[in-house]
Amino acid sequence: MEDEPFIAFDLMMAIEDSGAIAIGPAATVAEAIDFLATEQPDAVIADVHLPDGTIAAFLDAMPAGFPAVVHTGLGLPSEARARHPDVPVLPKPTDPGILLARLAERLEGR
């Protein structure tokens, strides 16, 4: 989930270069929640602030233990941090390779 086109493109290219399949990007929280049900991704890189709100609703909709990494310039809102303390939060800009490495760690821990 990313509403900044250049960042979304870089992330998608890094995902595909790693041999994985990129789904998305989702430009809104509602679209990201729909992806959970319709596309069933293995993991997610998520921005915090999207045009229709913060990532909190998406994090709440994720299955327990779902591999996700939050990539943000503003940090995770306190209510989302309280409900999802184990979700890694990496600041923008973070190299896509680092984001993918953190996701790989989360996938291995499943």
ZITA-V28088 format. One record per residue. RES is the residue in one letter. SS is DSSP state (H for helix, E for strand, L for the rest). PSI is psi as a letter, one per 30 degrees, with the letter a starting at -180 (none if undefined). OMEGA is omega in degrees with one decimal (none if undefined). Layout:
# ZITA-V28088
RES,SS,PSI,OMEGA
RES,SS,PSI,OMEGA
This chain:
# ZITA-V28088
M,L,k,-179.2
E,L,k,-179.1
D,L,f,176.7
E,L,j,-171.9
P,H,e,-177.7
F,H,e,177.5
I,H,e,179.4
A,H,e,-180.0
F,H,e,178.6
D,H,e,179.7
L,H,e,179.1
M,H,e,179.1
M,H,e,179.1
A,H,e,178.4
I,H,e,-179.5
E,H,e,177.5
D,H,f,179.2
S,L,f,179.5
G,L,g,178.4
A,L,l,178.7
I,L,k,178.5
A,L,k,174.5
I,L,k,179.5
G,L,a,12.9
P,L,l,171.0
A,L,k,-177.7
A,L,f,179.6
T,L,l,176.6
V,H,e,-179.7
A,H,e,179.0
E,H,e,178.7
A,H,e,177.5
I,H,e,176.2
D,H,e,178.5
F,H,e,179.2
L,H,e,-177.2
A,H,e,-172.0
T,H,e,-176.4
E,L,f,-179.3
Q,L,i,-179.5
P,L,l,177.3
D,L,f,-177.9
A,L,l,-176.1
V,E,k,165.3
I,E,k,-172.3
A,E,k,170.3
D,L,l,-178.0
V,L,e,-174.3
H,E,j,177.5
L,E,l,-174.6
P,L,f,-178.0
D,L,g,175.0
G,E,a,179.8
T,E,l,-177.3
I,L,f,-175.9
A,H,e,-179.4
A,H,e,177.6
F,H,e,179.5
L,H,e,177.7
D,H,e,-178.3
A,H,f,-179.3
M,L,k,172.2
P,L,l,178.8
A,L,k,178.2
G,L,g,-179.1
F,L,k,-179.1
P,L,j,179.6
A,E,l,173.2
V,E,k,177.4
V,E,k,-178.5
H,E,j,-170.1
T,E,l,173.1
G,L,f,-173.0
L,L,f,-176.9
G,L,l,-178.6
L,L,k,177.9
P,L,k,-173.5
S,H,e,-179.8
E,H,e,177.0
A,H,e,178.0
R,H,e,179.9
A,H,e,-178.0
R,H,f,-176.1
H,L,i,-174.2
P,L,f,-176.1
D,L,f,-179.6
V,L,k,178.7
P,E,k,177.7
V,E,j,179.9
L,E,k,-176.1
P,E,l,171.0
K,L,k,-5.5
P,L,k,170.3
T,L,k,179.6
D,L,k,179.4
P,H,e,178.0
G,H,e,177.9
I,H,e,177.5
L,H,e,-179.7
L,H,e,177.0
A,H,e,177.5
R,H,e,176.9
L,H,e,178.5
A,H,e,176.7
E,H,e,-179.4
R,H,e,179.3
L,H,e,178.4
E,H,e,-178.0
G,L,f,-178.6
R,L,none,none
